[in-house]
Amino acid sequence: MSGPVVAGVDGSRRSLTAAEWAAREAARRGVALRLVHACPPLPRRVSPVPGVDAWQQVGEQMLGRTVADFRARHAGLEIDGKHTAAEPAEALLTAATSAGLLVVGARGWGGFDGLAVGSVALRVTAMADCPVVTVPETRRTGTGRDGWAGPGGSPGPDSSPGPDSSPGPDSSAGQDGWAAAETAEVQLGFGAHAPAEATVAFAFRAAQERGVPLRVVHAWALPPASPSAWMLTVLEEDRATWEDQESQVVSDALRPWRESCPEVTVVPDVVLLNPAEALVRASERAGLLVIGRRTATRPTELRLGPVAHAVLHHARCPLAVVPHPAG
């Protein structure tokens, strides 16, 4: 956790919003900020040698101006820049090997209107050795009545656009780099039956450094049941009992962390919902949402699980994805 905070920049407003978030995080941690710009070379058959050289020079100049601007606005923070001719995702993954945190915008220059997460953000979130924070440009609005598009991203029955369906200026996000959201609560997606220590530690540290409450979101489901009328009646009668049991599991799992970090106000939030839906809905009031990702043991496993994938695409605040061993 003592390595620098690394942020990818490409000159787009989205990447600069993420870099601003990264600068504040580096200052909080007392570490350096490294801005990385990747400019893969143009094919020789497309551009003559002078054009290829000019392409790299433009990238270097953009990075230099960005570093100078950040140094001027973040006095006392150690900031450096790294320009590379590698592909963006490869450059960021390489930088992540020595970083304490990697920060990227949800999208860069590429993509299209309506695309929530670009290919670079998706890849580094799934593969980086360190925690990755993906920062949307603004607080996202939902597609339906509750802002949840449903599993797979398909809009629900109430998702027809209305007068408030288009994203607009948000008082807690935007070009200020989410500065106004610094006082909002940190949220943790928590699997109480098998908590991931690295993920929990990251969330507690984030809440402690910000001086804000930590909301611990634990989603649960009713036990599988026969569709008979009798069984449905039993399920309804026993629901409160099962919810109490889940709440106790959460309380027991959090006890060591509450004891070691008594200054953090912990708010357990036990909800009967699909985990991804529960986290997306809760993220509307968060300054940072923290979830875990199992580290891969085989190349074919280098991808996000279904919950992390859904939350990455729909979360309405900056999202930290923390790798942890499977277990």
C-alpha positions as CSV (number, residue, x, y, z in Angstrom):
1,M,0.0,0.0,0.0
2,S,3.1,2.3,0.1
3,G,3.6,2.5,-3.6
4,P,2.6,5.5,-5.7
5,V,-0.9,6.2,-6.9
6,V,-0.9,5.8,-10.6
7,A,-3.4,7.4,-12.9
8,G,-3.9,6.9,-16.6
9,V,-4.3,10.1,-18.7
10,D,-5.0,10.6,-22.4
11,G,-6.0,14.3,-22.4
12,S,-9.7,13.6,-22.2
13,R,-11.9,15.3,-19.6
14,R,-12.8,11.9,-18.2
15,S,-9.2,10.9,-17.6
16,L,-8.5,14.3,-16.0
17,T,-11.4,13.9,-13.7
18,A,-10.0,10.5,-12.6
19,A,-6.5,12.0,-12.2
20,E,-7.9,14.7,-9.9
21,W,-9.4,12.0,-7.8
22,A,-6.1,10.2,-7.8
23,A,-4.2,13.4,-6.7
24,R,-6.4,13.8,-3.6
25,E,-6.0,10.1,-2.8
26,A,-2.2,10.3,-3.1
27,A,-2.2,13.4,-0.8
28,R,-4.3,11.5,1.7
29,R,-1.9,8.5,1.7
30,G,1.3,10.7,1.7
31,V,2.6,9.0,-1.5
32,A,3.6,10.2,-5.0
33,L,1.2,10.6,-7.9
34,R,2.4,9.1,-11.2
35,L,0.5,10.1,-14.4
36,V,0.9,7.6,-17.2
37,H,0.2,8.3,-20.9
38,A,0.4,5.5,-23.5
39,C,0.8,6.4,-27.1
40,P,1.1,3.2,-29.2
41,P,3.0,3.9,-32.5
42,L,1.2,4.3,-35.7
43,P,1.8,1.6,-38.3
44,R,4.6,2.7,-40.7
45,R,2.4,1.9,-43.7
46,V,-0.2,4.4,-42.5
47,S,2.2,7.3,-41.6
48,P,5.7,8.3,-42.8
49,V,8.5,8.4,-40.2
50,P,8.1,12.2,-39.5
51,G,4.4,11.6,-38.8
52,V,5.2,8.7,-36.4
53,D,7.7,10.9,-34.5
54,A,5.3,13.8,-34.4
55,W,2.6,11.5,-33.0
56,Q,4.8,10.6,-30.1
57,Q,5.9,14.2,-29.5
58,V,2.3,15.3,-29.3
59,G,1.7,12.7,-26.5
60,E,4.8,13.7,-24.6
61,Q,3.8,17.4,-24.8
62,M,0.3,16.7,-23.6
63,L,1.7,14.7,-20.6
64,G,4.2,17.4,-19.8
65,R,1.5,20.1,-19.7
66,T,-0.7,17.9,-17.6
67,V,2.0,17.2,-15.1
68,A,2.9,20.9,-14.9
69,D,-0.8,21.8,-14.3
70,F,-1.2,19.2,-11.5
71,R,2.0,20.4,-9.8
72,A,0.8,23.9,-9.8
73,R,-2.5,23.0,-8.3
74,H,-1.3,20.4,-5.9
75,A,1.6,22.0,-4.1
76,G,3.5,19.7,-1.8
77,L,2.5,16.5,-3.7
78,E,5.2,14.7,-5.5
79,I,4.1,14.2,-9.1
80,D,5.8,12.7,-12.1
81,G,4.8,11.6,-15.6
82,K,5.6,8.6,-17.7
83,H,5.1,8.4,-21.4
84,T,5.3,5.1,-23.2
85,A,4.7,3.7,-26.6
86,A,2.9,0.6,-25.3
87,E,-0.8,-0.1,-25.6
88,P,-2.8,1.8,-22.9
89,A,-3.9,-1.3,-21.0
90,E,-0.4,-2.9,-21.1
91,A,1.2,0.4,-19.9
92,L,-1.2,0.7,-17.0
93,L,-0.8,-3.0,-16.0
94,T,3.0,-2.6,-16.0
95,A,2.7,0.5,-13.8
96,A,0.4,-1.3,-11.5
97,T,3.0,-3.9,-10.5
98,S,4.8,-1.3,-8.3
99,A,1.7,0.9,-7.5
100,G,-0.3,1.0,-4.3
101,L,-3.4,2.0,-6.3
102,L,-4.3,2.4,-10.0
103,V,-6.9,5.0,-11.0
104,V,-8.6,5.2,-14.4
105,G,-11.5,7.0,-15.9
106,A,-14.4,4.9,-16.8
107,R,-13.8,5.9,-20.4
108,G,-11.2,7.8,-22.4
109,W,-11.4,9.3,-25.9
110,G,-12.7,6.1,-27.4
111,G,-16.2,4.5,-27.2
112,F,-19.5,6.1,-27.9
113,D,-22.4,7.8,-26.2
114,G,-24.0,5.5,-23.7
115,L,-20.9,3.3,-23.2
116,A,-20.4,3.2,-19.4
117,V,-17.0,1.5,-19.2
118,G,-14.3,1.4,-21.9
119,S,-12.1,-1.6,-22.8
120,V,-9.0,-0.3,-21.0
121,A,-10.8,0.3,-17.7
122,L,-12.4,-3.1,-18.0
123,R,-9.2,-4.9,-18.7
124,V,-7.1,-3.3,-16.0
125,T,-9.8,-3.7,-13.4
126,A,-9.8,-7.5,-14.1
127,M,-6.0,-8.0,-14.3
128,A,-4.1,-5.4,-12.2
129,D,-1.9,-6.6,-9.3
130,C,-3.1,-3.7,-7.1
131,P,-6.5,-2.2,-6.3
132,V,-8.1,-0.3,-9.2
133,V,-10.4,2.7,-8.8
134,T,-12.6,3.5,-11.8
135,V,-13.9,7.0,-11.7
136,P,-17.0,8.0,-13.8
137,E,-17.0,11.6,-15.1
138,T,-20.2,12.4,-13.2
139,R,-22.6,10.6,-10.9
140,R,-24.4,8.2,-13.2
141,T,-28.2,8.3,-13.4
142,G,-30.2,5.1,-13.6
143,T,-32.0,3.7,-16.6
144,G,-35.2,2.7,-14.8
145,R,-37.4,3.6,-11.8
146,D,-34.7,2.5,-9.4
147,G,-31.7,3.2,-11.6
148,W,-31.1,-0.5,-12.2
149,A,-31.0,-1.9,-15.7
150,G,-31.3,-5.5,-14.6
151,P,-28.9,-8.5,-15.0
152,G,-27.1,-8.2,-18.3
153,G,-27.8,-4.5,-18.6
154,S,-31.2,-4.7,-20.1
155,P,-33.6,-1.9,-19.1
156,G,-36.5,-2.9,-17.0
157,P,-40.2,-2.2,-17.7
158,D,-40.0,1.3,-16.3
159,S,-36.9,2.3,-18.2
160,S,-38.5,4.6,-20.8
161,P,-36.7,7.9,-20.9
162,G,-38.4,10.8,-19.0
163,P,-37.6,14.4,-18.4
164,D,-35.0,13.6,-15.8
165,S,-33.4,10.6,-17.5
166,S,-30.5,12.4,-19.1
167,P,-27.4,12.9,-17.0
168,G,-27.0,16.6,-16.0
169,P,-24.7,18.6,-13.7
170,D,-24.3,17.0,-10.4
171,S,-23.3,18.8,-7.2
172,S,-21.1,16.0,-6.0
173,A,-19.2,15.1,-9.2
174,G,-18.0,16.4,-12.5
175,Q,-15.1,18.5,-13.5
176,D,-14.1,19.1,-9.8
177,G,-13.0,15.5,-9.8
178,W,-15.7,14.4,-7.3
179,A,-14.2,16.8,-4.7
180,A,-17.7,17.5,-3.2
181,A,-18.3,13.8,-2.7
182,E,-15.3,13.4,-0.3
183,T,-17.7,13.7,2.7
184,A,-20.1,11.0,1.5
185,E,-19.9,7.6,3.1
186,V,-17.7,4.8,1.9
187,Q,-19.5,1.6,1.1
188,L,-18.3,-2.0,1.2
189,G,-19.8,-4.9,-0.7
190,F,-19.5,-7.6,2.0
191,G,-19.7,-11.3,1.8
192,A,-20.2,-12.1,5.5
193,H,-19.9,-15.8,5.1
194,A,-16.5,-15.6,3.5
195,P,-15.1,-12.0,4.0
196,A,-12.1,-11.0,1.9
197,E,-9.6,-9.5,4.3
198,A,-7.9,-7.3,1.7
199,T,-11.2,-5.8,0.6
200,V,-12.4,-5.1,4.1
201,A,-9.0,-3.6,5.1
202,F,-9.2,-1.3,2.0
203,A,-12.7,-0.1,2.9
204,F,-11.9,0.6,6.5
205,R,-8.8,2.5,5.6
206,A,-10.7,4.6,3.1
207,A,-13.4,5.5,5.6
208,Q,-10.8,6.2,8.3
209,E,-8.8,8.5,6.1
210,R,-11.8,10.4,5.0
211,G,-13.4,10.6,8.4
212,V,-16.8,9.2,7.1
213,P,-19.0,6.3,8.0
214,L,-18.6,2.9,6.4
215,R,-21.7,1.3,5.1
216,V,-21.3,-2.5,4.9
217,V,-23.8,-3.9,2.3
218,H,-24.5,-7.6,2.6
219,A,-27.0,-9.0,0.2
220,W,-28.7,-12.3,0.9
221,A,-31.3,-14.6,-0.7
222,L,-34.0,-16.8,0.6
223,P,-33.2,-20.5,0.7
224,P,-34.3,-22.6,-2.3
225,A,-37.9,-23.7,-1.8
226,S,-40.6,-25.8,-3.5
227,P,-43.1,-23.6,-5.3
228,S,-46.0,-25.1,-3.3
229,A,-48.4,-22.8,-1.5
230,W,-47.5,-24.3,1.8
231,M,-43.8,-23.7,1.4
232,L,-44.3,-20.1,0.2
233,T,-46.3,-19.4,3.4
234,V,-43.5,-20.9,5.5
235,L,-41.0,-18.7,3.7
236,E,-43.0,-15.6,4.4
237,E,-43.3,-16.5,8.1
238,D,-39.6,-17.3,8.5
239,R,-38.2,-14.4,6.5
240,A,-37.6,-12.3,9.5
241,T,-35.9,-15.1,11.3
242,W,-33.5,-15.7,8.4
243,E,-32.8,-12.0,8.1
244,D,-31.9,-11.9,11.8
245,Q,-29.6,-14.8,11.3
246,E,-27.9,-13.0,8.4
247,S,-27.5,-9.8,10.4
248,Q,-25.9,-11.8,13.2
249,V,-23.4,-13.3,10.7
250,V,-22.5,-9.8,9.5
251,S,-22.1,-8.5,13.0
252,D,-19.8,-11.4,14.0
253,A,-17.7,-11.1,10.9
254,L,-17.2,-7.3,11.4
255,R,-16.4,-7.5,15.2
256,P,-12.6,-7.8,14.8
257,W,-12.5,-4.9,12.4
258,R,-14.7,-2.7,14.6
259,E,-12.4,-3.5,17.5
260,S,-9.2,-2.7,15.6
261,C,-10.7,0.5,14.0
262,P,-13.1,1.9,16.7
263,E,-12.9,5.4,15.1
264,V,-14.8,4.2,12.0
265,T,-18.6,4.3,12.3
266,V,-19.9,1.1,10.8
267,V,-23.4,0.9,9.4
268,P,-24.5,-2.6,8.5
269,D,-27.0,-2.8,5.7
270,V,-28.5,-6.3,5.2
271,V,-30.7,-6.4,2.2
272,L,-32.8,-9.1,0.5
273,L,-31.6,-8.4,-3.1
274,N,-29.4,-9.7,-5.8
275,P,-25.9,-8.5,-4.8
276,A,-25.2,-6.4,-7.9
277,E,-28.5,-4.7,-7.6
278,A,-28.1,-4.0,-3.9
279,L,-24.7,-2.4,-4.5
280,V,-25.7,-0.3,-7.5
281,R,-28.7,1.1,-5.6
282,A,-26.7,1.8,-2.5
283,S,-23.9,3.5,-4.5
284,E,-26.2,6.5,-5.3
285,R,-25.3,8.0,-1.9
286,A,-21.6,6.9,-1.7
287,G,-18.4,8.7,-2.3
288,L,-16.6,5.5,-2.9
289,L,-17.8,1.9,-3.3
290,V,-15.4,-1.0,-2.5
291,I,-15.8,-4.5,-3.8
292,G,-13.5,-7.5,-4.1
293,R,-12.1,-9.5,-7.0
294,R,-10.7,-13.0,-6.8
295,T,-7.2,-13.2,-8.2
296,A,-6.8,-15.6,-11.1
297,T,-4.7,-18.7,-11.0
298,R,-5.0,-19.4,-14.8
299,P,-5.0,-17.1,-17.8
300,T,-8.5,-18.1,-18.7
301,E,-9.8,-16.8,-15.3
302,L,-8.5,-13.2,-16.0
303,R,-11.9,-11.6,-16.0
304,L,-14.4,-10.1,-13.6
305,G,-17.1,-12.2,-11.9
306,P,-20.7,-11.4,-12.8
307,V,-21.3,-9.2,-9.7
308,A,-18.1,-7.1,-10.2
309,H,-18.8,-6.8,-13.9
310,A,-22.4,-5.5,-13.3
311,V,-21.4,-3.1,-10.6
312,L,-18.5,-1.7,-12.7
313,H,-20.9,-0.8,-15.5
314,H,-23.7,0.6,-13.3
315,A,-22.2,2.0,-10.1
316,R,-23.0,5.7,-9.6
317,C,-19.8,6.6,-7.8
318,P,-16.1,5.8,-8.0
319,L,-15.6,2.1,-7.6
320,A,-12.6,0.4,-6.0
321,V,-12.0,-3.2,-7.0
322,V,-9.6,-4.9,-4.7
323,P,-7.9,-8.2,-5.7
324,H,-7.8,-11.0,-3.1
325,P,-6.9,-14.7,-3.1
326,A,-9.7,-17.1,-3.8
327,G,-11.0,-18.7,-0.7
